[in-house]
Amino acid sequence: MKKRRIKKLIALILGIIIIIAVAVTLSLTVFFRIDNVAVTGDEIYSNEDVIAASQINIGDNMFMTSKKKTASGIECTLPYVESAEIKRNLSGTITIKITAATAKLAIDNGDSFTLVSDKGKVLEDGLMTIGDGIIIIDSSPVISAVPGETVEFQDNDDLGIIKNVLTLLESNELSGITSIDVSNHSNIKMVYKERVTVLLGLSSSVNDKMDFVKAALTRLDSDNPDFTGSIDFTIDKKAYLSPQREDNTTVPFISP
């Protein structure tokens, strides 16, 4: 009697396993097939280009398609895509939401420029000219600048500092910056309107200064809109102006 119960239990377990196996097989071969791929978001590439970069095929199993791998493939293949978000719908539709990269930075290679997004993604290489509003960056030597990938500097901290400065500029609504120099982390510098060098000092102190920097530059534009030279903000809440003379040297004086 006991053996019969054990046999029935084993048969039941085997039956359940078979049912589960059949269900899994059907889900991977018959159910949850991709019937449609939709592209939404920013229109920077054609839908055909985005779908081709995704390597998604009609008829593929929806859950066998890796969202992370698909998004990464799109972002690497199409440089001006900052991010791709993949969503599954049980109706059979895969939706790809595109967020465009914002061209914000440029690396001066001497004979050409490399265009970089505000997130550090390389957009284009070998450009002869760059558009208005693009900030030239000076950094440690560039190790890698492949379109579609994140720019790599010899000093791994450079990109983080650059992104932090950009965030501070945006949050303080400070425009007119034409270059950022992070080659020396003890002396971060910017150039304002191609005529005023802004000395910020330590990279770790930049967060506490940007609102004061904006106020000082706004006042300078009002009081002396043609000022050319440098402003030293390395001492907290102080601004030391050094006008440029005709011989290209500067004579420092403390702002009132």
N, C-alpha and C positions, 0 to 999 in steps of 0.2 A: 504493500500500500504506500509506504513511504517512498519507495523507488519510483512508483508511478507518478506521485506528486512532483518528484524532482524532475522526471522526464517532461511532465507537462509545463513545469516552470522554465526548463531549458528551451522547450519548443516555443513558449510564449516570448522569451527573451530574444530568441533567434528571429521570430516573426517581427518583433518590434524593430530589431536591427535591420532586417530586410526592408521594412516599410520606410525607415529613415533613409537608408541607402538609395532606395528608389526615388524618394522625395528630393534628396540632394541631387541625384543625377538629373532628374527632370528640371529642377531649378537651374541647373548649369547648362542644360542642353535645349530645353523646350521653353521654359518660363523665363521671365525677366530678360528677354532679348531687347537690344537697343533698336528702336524703330525710327528714331529721329534724333538729330543733334541740333540744338538751338544755340545761337550765339547772341549774348546781350551785353550791355555796358557800353564802354567807349568804342567808337568806330574808328579804329586806326589801321586795321587791316581788313581785308575782305573776309566774309564768313568762310569762304572756301579755303583761304590761307590758314585761318585759325583751326578749322576742322582738320586740315591736312597735318598741321603741326601737332595736333592732339593725338594723332594716330588711332582715333576711334573709328571703328567700322560698323556700319549697319549690320545687325545680326549678332554682334558680339554680346556676350553676357554682361549685364549691367554691373553685377557684383564682382565679376572677375576683372573689371576695369579699375585700376588703381587711381584714385582721385589725386593723390600726391604726385605720382609719376606722370600722370597726364598734365597736371598743372605745370610741373617743372619742365616738361618737354616743350610746352607752349612758350613759357617764359624765356627759355634758352634759345629757341629757334627764332622767335620774334622779339628782337631787342626792345622795341617800343611798348611791349606789354610789361608793365611793372608787376602785375599779379593776375593770375587766372584762378577763378573759383569754380569748382566743379560740383554740380548738384545732380542727384539722381531723382527721377520721378517714376513711380511704379507703373505709370501708364506707358513707359517705354522710351521716355525722352530724357536725354542727357543735356543739361543746360550749362554752358560755359559763359561765365560772367567775366568780362575783360575790364581791367583798370589800366589806363594808359600811364606810361612813365612821363614824368615832367622833366624836360631838359633844363638843367639848372647850372651845371658846372662844366668847365672845360680844362683839360690839361694841355699846356703849351709844350709841344714836342720840339719846338724850334722851327721845323719846316712844315708842321701841320698841327691840327688840334684833335684831341679825343674828347668827344661829347659824353657827359655822364649825367645821370638823373640825380634828383635830390636824395634818393635812397642809396646812391652809390653804384647803380647799374650802368654798365658801359652801353651806350646807345649807338655810337658811330665812331669810326676811326679814320684818320687820314683826311680830315676836313681842312680846306684851305682858309675858310672864314667861319665865323660864328655869329649868331644873331644877337640883337640887343637883349640886355637883361641876363646874359650868361656870365657867370662869375668865374674868373680864372683862378685856379688853385695852385699854390706852390706847396710842395710836400717833400717827404723823403722820396727816393727813387721809386718809380713805378715798376712793380714786379710783373704784373699781368694786367692787360687791358683788352680783353676779348669781348667783342659785342655780344650781348646776351648774358654776360656773366658779371659778377661784382668785381669792381676794380680792386687790385691788391697793391698796397704800398709796402716798402721795405719795413717801415715802422707800422706795426699792426694797429696802433692807437690813432693813426692819422685820420682814418675814415670816420671813426667815432667822434673825434673832435670837430671835424668838418660838419657832420650831420647835426651835432649839437649847436654849433654856431648858426647854421641855417634855421634850425628850429627857433632859436632865440630871435633871429632877425624877423622871422614870420610872426612870432607871438608879440613882438614889440612893434610890428608894422614899420620896420626900418628898411627902407628901400634905398637904392643908389649905390650899394656896395658893388664894386667892380672886380675886386680880387680878395682872396683870403689866403694868408700865408701861415701854414702850420708846420713849417720845416723845423722850427725851434719851439718845443712845447713850453719853454719858459718865457717865450716872447711871441705870443700869437698876434698877428697883425692883419689889418684889413685896409683896403683903399676905398675911399668914399668919393664918388663922382670923378674919379681919375685924377684928383688933385689934392686930396687930404689923406695922409697915411695915419691910420688909427692904431695906436699901440695899446694892446690889451693886457700884456703880461702873461702870467701863468695860465695855462689852459684850465686849471681847476678853479680859477677865480672869475672866469668869463661870465658864468651864470648870474653873478651878483652885480655885474656892471652894465649890462646891455641897456637897461632902462635909462641909466644916467648918460650913457653914450648917446642914445637917441636924443635926449633932452639937450645935451651939449651941441650936437650937430644941428639940431633944429634952431637953436639960438644963434649958432654961427652962420647958418644960411640967412637968418634974418638980419644980423648985425653986420656981417661981412661976407656977402655971397660970393665974392671973388677970391676968398682966402685960399692960398696954396701953401702947403707945408705939412706939418704933422701935429697930432694931438696925443699926448701921453696920458693914458688912463691907468698906468700900472700901480699908482697909489690910489687906494680906495677913496671914492667920492672927490677926487681931485682931477683936474684937467689942465695939463701944461701944454700951451701952444708954442710951436716953433715955426714962425713964418719962413718961407723959402726966400732967399735973397737972389739977386741977379746972378751971382756966381754959384748958384745952386747949393749954397750952404744955408744953415738955419740958425736963427738967433732965438733961443728959448725965452719965454716969459710965462708967468703964471696967469691963467685966466682969472678975471675978477669974480 
